Amino acid sequence: MKSQNRTSALLTGLVVLIGLACIFPFFWMLRSSFMSNIEIYQYPPLLFPKTWKFENYPIALTIFPFGRYFLNTLTITLPSVFGVLLTSTMAAYALARIDFPFKKVVFALVIGSMLMPGTVTIIPIFKGWTALHLSNGYIPLIVPAFLGGGGFNIFLCRQFLMTIPKDLDEAAYIDGAGKIRILSQILLPLIQPVLISIALFTFIIYWNDVLGPLIYISRNEQNTISQGLANFRAGYGTDYRAIMAASVMSVAPAVVLYFIGQKYFIEGIVLSGLKA
Amino acid sequence: MKTSGRRNDTLAAYLFLAPAILGLIFYTFLPIFGVVGMSLTEWSGLQPPTFIGLQNFKEIFTDDMFFPYSVTSTLYFALFTVIVGTLYAFVMAMLLNQKIKGRGMLRSVFFLPYIVPSIGAAIVWAWMYEGNFGVINYGLNLIGLDKVKWLGEELTATPALGVMTVWSFGNFIVIYLAGLQGIPRAYLEAVEIDGGNAWHKFRNVTLPLLSPVILFNVLMSIIVNLQVFVPAYSITRGGPNSSTLYMVYYVFRTGFQLNRFGYASAVSLIFFAFIAVVTAAIYSTSRKWMFFEGE
């Protein structure tokens, strides 16, 4: 028994050690964001700043308008989350609950599109938006979210809708409810946890997107956080205290969201990897 | 009554599916035709495209000094991240599945890198890898090893970016852990009763039962990692000596920076075939090592 306790303590120690290594980059970013450039470039490196330079943040903000970028990113992300939830549940409902001609074909195509590597088609899609004179702005970044929300989300919602007994729909139908009411007022509340997971992951994907804004946004005042940070680093490559402060600001919203919605993040990722 | 009800159902179904079908048309099918069509043209984006047949492909395979780098570096990156990443995720999941304290919190720690913006993470990693002042080289010095120019050497740049990428895919740890926790205790106990040790349990129960989960996640991970972009764009800019000129970054550079849209489309198309072949190869060998329940 005693040796079992010892292996358990040893294992815990090992995992904690690897865990510390895993959060080390975050610590390093934070600690650097409070240092002077001289301290950052010191070798051997210091563990903590000698004096904490809180002014690095206001300095960074003079060239890195975080508030502006934050709102820009939100302007893309929030409508996209809405679009994904709306159109993926609609498609999932049709696939789970209605019989119609060519259902199997549609289903296969929707699922097959999951495997399509999105980066292969960036050029024709960009050219399409250019032809519509819309290639410079947020529209090309938001519209895809309203076009089904991705095969994977449709599939996930469909799987969960299938587990709900059809008696519920029928009872509501007899009471005079139409399809839209059955979906929105009866079925969707029952699969709420899945919807929350989808919403959180969609949020993170759009929030962290790099390639999309890089292609479709050219004016600095329209930049997202990630893009603003990339440009900031490219332009002020050696002013590391300000770059680190800006990096901390860019990482913070996702970390906060993670700790609020942790349970749904974990559940969502388990669903994505096991149930598919 | 019955037939009109069915017709209404059909109409309703296609209305509900309309956004998804439009997505399939405008974001999958037309772009695929588009990429094929554009690959046969020369197109700067300013003038209308001119048809040049297979000229682009000829140039890619005979005259393009960057293309071979972009193929080998992408393959190197994908192999590295898939192998190291799967081992890392699986071993960590096995460790977290033991009787250890604070498992929930530790799981959160490993998962956290997955959700943070990759540019922010890339900036701090690049600084940690820095050759003269970087903390990773300091660690090497401490144990008596020499400094390495991680991002400045052709051989080490991709593994360095790969380690950063593996770190950011903590989601796989969570997935494998959930898979491990789903293995019925009775199976493991049966091995114990038969006198089997931990290795027997792993080899005869854990691994076969998890093989479908592993296959699915290896496939997902390879598809994602073949499309690597952010590390090359934000840290190495394809260097040193094109050793991190990954495919998507190459397409981006050729198309959006050099305005050679026809040529970039041709590269995209080859890239597409490349992903399809790699994915199919893994999938087809999987029959040998996969265990299907009920077989």
Interface residues (C-beta under 8 A of the other chain):
Chain A: S8 L11 T12 L14 V15 V16 I18 G19 C22 I23 P25 F26 W28 M29 S32 I40 Y41 Q42 Y43 P44 P45 L86 T87 S88 M90 A91 Y93 A94 L95 I98 D99 F100 P101 K103 V106 L109 V110 S113 L115 M116 P117 G118 T119 V120 T121 I122 I123 P124 I125 F126 K127 G128 T130 P144 F146 L147 G148 G149 I154 K179 I204 W207 N208 V210 L211 L214 I215 I225 S226 Q227 L229 A230 R233 Y240 I243 M244 S247 V248 S250 V251 A254 V255 L257 Y258 Q262 F265 I266 I269 V270 S272 G273 L274 A276
Chain B: R6 D9 T10 A12 A13 Y14 F16 L17 P19 A20 I21 L22 G23 L24 F26 Y27 T28 L30 P31 I32 F33 G34 V35 M38 G45 M92 L95 L96 Q98 K99 I100 K101 G102 L106 R107 S108 V109 F110 F111 L112 P113 Y114 I115 V116 P117 S118 I119 G120 A121 I123 V124 W125 W127 M128 N132 F133 V135 Y138 N141 W167 G170 N171 F172 V174 I175 Y176 A178 G179 G182 V213 F216 N217 M220 I223 L226 Q227 F229 V230 Y233 S234 V248 V251 F252 G255 F256 F261 A264 S265 S268 L269 F271 F272 I275 T279
